Amino acid sequence: MELTDTNMRKGLNKILAEYASGINNLKEGVKQKYIADPNYWKRRPLEADAIRYAAEDVAHLLEVEREMSSRLGTVQRKEVLVRSRQAADSQRCQRLSDLTVEGGEDICEAGLSFSYLLCF
């Protein structure tokens, strides 16, 4: 499996179908509820469908990870880890862009990853 930007992005149901034993059958229904009500996930208590949807989204992730890892060679597995960490750090920086470190530097500009900050 060659890693390229074009084959790295897939919806979770496509990944589940390819690498695990099932898909999240609630996805389309909950997606439509969210489209109709952008505050769907903010309301408490969550609807039973929302809780089942969230649980289904994570239920097969370990199975997916095991299957993906078994298909990758050592070099590719390391590349996936590096790219995953970079993508996660980038997303964290986008969400934390209003936080600053000593001296008024933006966290991302300071070159600090969120995981680094959690260590201290």
C-alpha positions in Angstrom: 0.0 0.0 0.0 1.6 3.3 -1.1 0.9 6.3 1.0 -0.2 9.4 -0.9 -2.4 12.4 -0.1 -5.1 11.2 -2.4 -5.6 7.8 -0.8 -5.2 8.9 2.8 -8.6 10.6 3.3 -11.6 8.4 3.5 -14.8 8.5 5.4 -14.9 6.2 8.5 -17.6 3.9 7.0 -15.4 3.3 4.0 -12.5 2.4 6.3 -14.7 0.2 8.4 -16.0 -1.6 5.3 -12.4 -2.2 4.0 -10.6 -3.1 7.3 -13.2 -4.2 9.8 -16.3 -6.3 10.2 -18.9 -3.6 10.0 -20.0 -0.1 9.3 -21.9 2.5 11.4 -25.5 2.1 10.2 -26.6 5.1 12.2 -24.3 7.5 10.4 -26.6 8.8 7.7 -29.6 9.3 10.1 -27.5 11.2 12.7 -25.8 13.2 9.9 -29.2 14.4 8.7 -30.2 15.3 12.3 -27.0 17.4 12.6 -27.6 19.1 9.3 -31.2 20.0 10.4 -29.9 21.1 13.8 -26.3 22.3 14.0 -26.6 22.3 17.8 -27.5 18.6 17.8 -24.3 17.5 19.6 -24.4 20.4 22.1 -27.8 19.5 23.5 -27.8 17.6 26.8 -28.8 15.0 27.5 -27.7 13.4 24.2 -30.3 11.4 22.4 -30.0 7.6 22.5 -29.3 7.6 18.7 -26.4 10.0 19.2 -24.8 7.9 22.0 -25.2 4.7 19.9 -23.8 6.5 16.9 -20.7 7.7 18.8 -20.2 4.2 20.3 -20.5 2.6 16.8 -17.9 5.0 15.5 -15.3 3.8 17.9 -16.4 0.1 18.4 -14.2 -1.3 15.5 -11.2 1.1 15.7 -8.8 -1.5 17.3 -9.8 -4.0 14.7 -9.1 -1.4 11.9 -5.7 -0.5 13.5 -4.7 -4.2 13.6 -5.7 -4.9 10.0 -4.1 -1.7 8.7 -0.9 -2.5 10.6 -0.8 -6.0 9.3 -1.0 -4.7 5.7 1.8 -2.2 6.2 5.5 -2.8 6.2 7.8 -1.4 8.9 8.8 1.7 6.9 5.2 2.5 5.9 4.0 2.0 9.5 6.6 4.5 10.7 5.6 7.0 8.0 1.9 6.6 9.0 2.9 7.4 12.6 4.8 10.5 11.6 2.1 11.8 9.4 -0.6 11.0 11.9 1.2 13.0 14.6 1.8 15.9 12.2 -1.9 16.0 11.3 -3.0 15.7 14.9 -0.6 18.5 15.9 -1.8 20.7 13.1 -5.4 20.2 14.2 -4.5 20.9 17.8 -2.7 24.1 16.7 -5.7 25.3 14.8 -7.9 24.8 17.9 -5.4 26.3 20.2 -4.3 29.2 18.1 -5.5 31.8 20.6 -3.4 30.4 23.4 0.1 31.9 24.0 3.2 30.8 25.7 5.6 32.9 27.8 6.7 36.0 25.8 3.4 36.2 23.9 4.3 33.6 21.2 1.5 31.6 19.7 1.8 27.9 20.7 2.1 26.8 17.1 4.6 29.5 16.2 6.7 28.5 19.3 6.9 25.0 17.7 5.4 23.2 20.7 3.1 20.3 20.2 0.1 19.8 22.4 1.4 16.4 23.5 4.6 18.2 24.7 2.5 20.6 26.8 0.7 17.7 28.4 3.9 16.3 29.6 4.6 19.2 31.9 
